[in-house]
């Protein structure tokens, strides 16, 4: 019997590249995505901090604080 696994290309790529390469890829995508907007670096940094704070609070709530 032949076993086959169904793995999405995105999951495979994320599993084989280093965290540094993932970060670089994410920054490159963000750069291209926001290139034609009027957002400033400060706007993006504020949004990142807000998202991280929310994610941290959710993990704290799940762990029972």
Secondary structure, 3 states (H helix, E strand, C coil): CCCCCCCCHHHHHHHHCCHHHHHHHHHHHHHHHCCCCCCCHHHHHHHHHHHHHHHHHHHHHHCCC
